Amino acid sequence: MTRESSGVHRARRPMKAVALDGLTEVADLVDGVRRRDLDPGDRIIIATKNSVYSLTACANGFFVVSGGWFEREGEGRARVEVRGCTAGGHAIFTDHIAAKGLFMEFADGLRTTRIRSVRLIPVGKNGS
């Protein structure tokens, strides 16, 4: 006799709650590319578990993105807004565009797989 799944699953390890002030302290320690570090034209190359993305900063806070999901879905280059980065939950580090070990989230809710590496190419070094 087999039992039907209830749809409820126990976490293997209990989730540890983190207070909001604890998250803000952690955000200051996270190494990565922050909004305040970018000038229009700067490029960020982000390698995730499954993809590689190229983002170019625009003057209005948006980015021109290519690669990864956008390329696979036939979007090509797209103008997007980046919400920030998450550690896998719902809390978003809004000042972070990309940081190793986190997940980048776009304004439409699309979230990348875990970021493995981030490279910032300032506008003066990419020939623009």
Secondary structure, DSSP 8 states (H G I E B T S, - for coil): ------S----SS------HHHHHHHHHH--EEEGGG--TT-EEEEEESS-EEEEEE-TTS-EEEEEHHHHHTT--SEEE-EEEEESSSS-EETTEEEETTSEEEETTS-B-S-EEEEEEE-GGGTT-
